[in-house]
Amino acid sequence: MDNKYINAITLPHSVAITIIKNSESNFIHYYICSSTFNYILAAPENTIGDQIDAASNSLKFYELRPNLFITTFQNILSIFLHSWDSYFFEKIKFSGKGYRITFRRRKKTIIFYFGHSHDTVIVFRNVKIKKPHKYKFIILKNCFIKTKALGVLITKIKPINVYTKRGIRKSRQKVYKRKSNKATF
């Protein structure tokens, strides 16, 4: 393999990859799977050969000339694969007299008690929930965008009251207390 540029993508240990070559055409696909995800990815067009190195758990592919697209593909694919094992988190805090939250871990539900006659219940899918403190909980999910959207959804259930500072907020969210409009005589 002289005069060919080698690119390698290191895979996490929980991810397995298989190379699928079509005999009729020259298309190459990568079948990537783990315990929770399956993904089929088309190989870049300039690649000549592919090889899986089992010792280092990496995918090596060869090309005739260096290409910026291949290096970008390599970086994005490695970030994508490593996001399968890592979790993104959103810290949620709440404050208020009589406010409490209960968790049902097996059913993955959160029940909010905010002094109303009706309770608010949220059911989650593919989410891990931790409660490190009485007034805090952490949402863990492996997709960054969905984690942030879930945090916004939860904070909209009971937004912060600017006069009393009671409600649900994200961690490190600035909350300013406003003075009430009392008439002075």
Residue pairs with C-beta under 8 A, 6 or more apart in sequence:
1 49
1 62
3 64
4 48
4 62
4 63
4 64
5 62
5 63
5 64
5 65
5 66
6 60
6 61
6 62
7 60
7 61
7 62
7 63
7 70
7 71
7 74
8 53
8 58
8 59
8 60
8 74
9 58
9 59
9 74
9 77
9 78
9 81
10 56
10 57
10 58
10 78
11 17
11 57
11 58
11 59
11 81
12 34
12 57
12 81
12 82
12 84
12 85
13 57
14 34
14 35
14 84
14 85
15 32
15 33
15 34
15 81
15 84
16 32
16 33
16 34
17 30
17 31
17 32
17 33
17 52
17 59
18 30
18 31
18 33
19 28
19 29
19 30
19 31
19 50
19 52
20 28
20 29
20 30
20 31
20 40
21 27
21 28
22 28
22 29
27 42
27 43
28 42
28 43
28 47
28 50
29 40
29 41
29 42
29 43
30 40
30 41
30 42
30 43
30 59
31 38
31 39
31 40
32 38
32 39
32 40
32 41
32 81
33 39
34 84
36 84
37 84
41 77
43 50
43 61
44 61
44 63
44 67
44 69
44 70
44 73
46 63
46 64
46 65
46 67
46 69
46 70
47 61
47 62
47 63
47 70
48 61
48 62
48 63
48 64
49 61
49 62
50 59
50 60
50 61
50 62
51 59
51 60
51 61
52 58
52 59
52 60
53 59
53 60
63 70
83 142
83 143
83 144
84 142
86 142
87 128
87 140
87 141
87 142
88 140
88 141
88 142
88 143
88 144
88 147
89 138
89 139
89 140
89 141
89 147
90 138
90 139
90 147
90 148
90 150
90 151
90 170
91 136
91 137
91 138
91 170
91 171
91 172
92 136
92 137
92 138
92 139
92 151
92 154
92 155
92 168
92 169
92 170
92 171
93 135
93 136
93 168
93 169
93 170
93 171
94 101
94 135
94 158
94 167
94 168
94 169
95 135
95 165
95 166
95 167
96 114
96 115
96 164
96 166
96 167
97 166
98 113
98 114
98 115
99 112
99 113
99 114
99 115
99 158
99 166
100 113
101 110
101 111
101 112
101 113
101 131
101 137
102 110
102 111
102 113
103 109
103 110
103 111
103 129
103 131
103 137
104 110
104 111
105 129
107 123
108 123
108 124
108 125
108 127
108 129
109 121
109 122
109 123
109 124
110 121
110 122
110 124
110 129
110 137
111 119
111 120
111 121
112 119
112 120
112 121
112 122
112 157
112 158
112 168
113 119
114 120
114 158
120 157
120 158
122 154
122 157
124 139
124 150
126 141
126 142
127 139
127 140
127 141
127 150
128 139
128 140
128 141
129 137
129 138
129 139
129 140
130 137
130 138
130 140
131 137
131 138
132 138
136 171
139 147
139 150
139 151
139 154
140 147
141 147
141 150
151 170
154 168
155 168
155 169
155 170
157 168
158 167
158 168
159 167
159 168
160 166
160 167
160 168
160 169
160 175
161 167
162 175
162 176
162 177
162 178
163 177
163 178
163 180
164 177
165 175
165 177
169 175
